[in-house]
Amino acid sequence: MIGAIVITFNPNIEILTKNLHSIIQQVEYVLVVDNGSNNFPEFVDILRESKIKIINFEENLGIACALNEGMNYFKKKKFHWVLTLDQDSILPKHYIEKLTQLDEFQNNDTGILGASYQDISRRENNSNDDIGVVDNPLLITSGGLTNIKAWQTVGGFDERLFIDVVDHDFNQRLIENNYRVLQAKNIVFYHNLGSPVNKPLLQTMLGIKKDFSPADHSEFRQYYIYRNSIIFIKRYSTKPIWHIIILLTTLRILFLFQNPLKKMKSALQGIRDGMNYSIRHDEFFKKYLKNKKAQEES
């Protein structure tokens, strides 16, 4: 059986409605976990009319917490696979059918089986008809079928991370536990990465490649992007200093965005807190390492 989790936070109701209509006929059960949306009363009736289960946090506890809540819900119901979706992702017809027909879906070492996406805001497509299923440690959470047993093995999503890099961290722990994170390149869904930037002259002046199209995110998000990137580097990198230096060079991208100085300030606060992070004081990750070691010794 396959269930679906849709995480919501102040969603565009029209897009959310399309999202739900695209998935409700493709899985056995749909669960919406709302992270304290201000407009929750405006779309809750849509959920009830569609007989969709709702969990409402009443405050924003982060995407990692919402994902864990949903995964726990389906684990208790004895589901084996869960599709995870952002509120602004829309599936084509037969999406689940195509993924589950792949040989990789039957493999015990498949932790996540995801697909490619077409970015609605930019009309970009990261699919490739000439390539089948490939390993992709940077696979995004949205659109992926997650193996509940694998999720449980690695300790779930790290709620400390809140948002941003949550998917990369989860993927890395899956890979370290001999699960595969897979992407079907020729199966495509529709997704929105964020507001595109169109400042070609400034981009050239900053030495940023013309074909690179960064997404503009809020000050709130910039903090977590930089803090969590450093946490990720400290957890997994064999060359942390080098990778942190590379990360710092990306700060110039913020000058392409709206309110760049405010976003720079948030990013620097994130870098500060990331640099202060220590695995010694991280109970979640220490527990993960302890369990991983025990499994390797058993």
N, C-alpha and C positions, 0 to 999 in steps of 0.2 A: 504494500500500500504506500501511496505517496501523498504527503500533505504539502501545503504551501503556507509560508509565513510572509506577510506583507508588513513592513515596518513603516509607520506613518508619523510625520511631524509637520504640522501646518501644511498639509498637502494642497495642491491644486485639485479641486474636487472633480473637474472635468477629466483630467488625466487619470486620477485615481479610479474614477468610474470605468474608464477604458481599461485600466490595469486589471481590475477585478473581473470585468467581462471577458477579458482575454484568458484568464486562468481558471475561472470557476468550473468550466466544463472539462478541464484537462486533468484535474486531480480529485482525490476522494474527499478532501477537506481543506477549507481555507481558514486561516487564522490571521486576524489583523491585530497587531500589537501597536497601540498608540502611545507615543512618548509625550503625552501632555499637550496635544495640539490645542491652540487657541480656538480653532474653528471646528473642534470635535463635534459640537452639537449640530453643525451644519451638514456633516456627512454620516453621522451615526445611523440615521434612518435608512440610508442607502445600504449599509451593511446589514441591518436587520431585515430589510426586504429581501436581500439575497441569501438570508439564512447563514450568514458568515459569523463565526465565533469571534468575539471581541475581548481583548484584554486592554484595559485603559489604565495606564500608570498614573495619570493625572499630573505628572511632572516629567520633565525630560531626564531620563536615567541613562541615556546613551544607547547607541545602536547595539553595542555588545551585550548589554543587559537585556535588551528587547529580544535579540536573537536567542540568547540562552533561555529566556522565558518560553519562547516558542518551541525551541528544541526539546525542552523538558516536557512541555505539553504533549508533543507527539511521541516522545519516548514512553510516557505513561500510557498512551493509547496503543503501544506496541507497533508503531510505524517503523519502517526501516530507512526510508529516505524522505528528505524534506527539501522542497524547493524554496530558496530564500530570494525575496524580491524587495527592491526599493519601491517606494510609492510612485515613482515616475518611470518605471520600466513597463513595457507592454510586450506581451508575447504574441507571436504569430500563431496561426492555427497549426495543430499537430506538433507543436514544439516539444512537449513532453514525450509524445510517441516517438519522435525522431531520436531524442536522447536515449530513451530506454531500449531502443532497438540496436544501439551500438554494442559491440562485443564488450567494451570496457565497462559498461553498466553492470555486467554479470561478474566482474572480477572482484575478488575479496580485498584486493589492495587499492581499490579506487576509493579515495576519501571524498573527493568532489569531482563531479562531472558537469562542467559548465559549457558555455557556448561563446560565440562572438557577438558583438553588439554594433548596432548602427547608432551613432550619437545623434539624437533628434535635433539638438541645438546647433549642430555644425554640419550635419549630413555626412559625417565621416563614417567609414565602415572599416572595421578591423578584421573582417573575414577574408578568407582566401579559399576559393573553390578548388585549388590544386592541392591543398593540404588537408589531411584527415584530422585525426585526434592527436594533439601534442601535449607534452608536459608544460605547464605554465605556472610557476610559483607566484606570479603577480596577478593571477586570476581574480577578478572582482567578485564580491559576494553575490551581487544580484544576478539572477539567472542561472545559478548553480544548484545542482542536486547534491545535497550533502548527506553522507552516510552517517546515521545517528551513532552507530557503534564507534566510528572513527572520531566523531565529535566528543564522545564520552571518554575515549582513550586519552585524548590530549588535554582534557580538562576544560573543554568548551572555549568560548570566546573570552578574551581578557577584558573584564569590565572596567578595569583601571584605565584602559586606553580610551574608553568612551566613544570616540568617533575618529576616523582616519587611521590608516595603517592596521586597523582591526583585522581586515581580511588578510593582509600580507603576513601578519604575525600568526594567525590561525593556520594559514597555508604552510608556513615554515615548520610549525610544530607537527603538522601532519606528515610532511616530508621526512622530518627527523625520526618519525615513528614508522617509516617504511610504507606510508600511504602515498598514493599518487594524486596530484592535483592536475586535472586534465581539462583541456579546452577543445571542443569540436569546432574547428575553424570554419566549416561550411554550413553550420547551423547558426542563424542570426536572430536576435531579438532587438527591440528598440529601447534605448536607454538615454538618459540625460545626465551628462557629466558635470554640467554647470555652464555659467554664462561664458561664451567665447570672447576672446580679446581680439580686436582689430586695430592694432597700432603698428603697422609694418615698419615705418621709419624709425620709431623709438626702439622697436625690437632689433633692428639692424644696428643701431647705435649702441645697444647694450650687448651686442655680440651674441644674440640668441638666434638660432637657425630659423630661417623663414618658414620651414615646413613644421616647426614646433608650434602647437596651438594650445597654450595653457588656459585653464579654466579659472575664472575669478571667483574666489570664495570669500566668505565673511571674515572679519577680524577673529571671531570666535573659532572658526575653522583653522585659520592660519596658526593659531597657538597650538592646536593639537597636531596639525600636520608636522610642525617642526619638533615639538616635544616628543611625539611618538616615533618619529623617524630616528631620533637619537637613541631612544629606548630600544628600538629594533636593532640598531647598529651595535649597541652595547651588549645586547643579548646574543647576537648571532654572528657578527662579523669577525673574521680573523685579522682584519686590518682596520680596526675602529677609527684610529686617528685619520687615516687616509679618507675613509668614507665620510667622516664628519666634515672634513675640509671640502670635499666635493659637495656635500649638502649645503654648506655655507655659501658656496658660489651661486646657488640657486636663488639666494635672497634678491638678486637684481631683478628677477622676474616680477617681484611685487610692484615694481615701478610701472608695470604695464596695467595694473589694476586701478579701480576706483579707490579713492582714499588711501593711497599707497603708504603714507607716513603712519597712519593708524595701524595698518596691517603689518608694517615693518615692526612697529612697537610690539604688537601681539606675537609676531614670529620670534622676536628677540627674547621675549618673556618665556616662550616655549623652549627656545634653545637653552636659556638659563636653567629652567627646571629639568630639561633633559640631561644637561651636563651634571646636575646634582643627583640624578638617578643612580642607584646602586642596586645590583642584583641581591646583595646581602640583606637589603631591607624590603625586598619584594617577595611577600609571602606566596602570592599566586605562582610566580615563576619558580621559586624554590621548591614548591610542592610538585610542580610539573617536572623539574629535573630529578627529584627524588623518585617519582613514579616511573619516569623513563629509565632511570638506572636500575630500578627493581625489575622492570620488564626485561631489560637486557641481560640481567643476571639469572633470570628464571629459566 
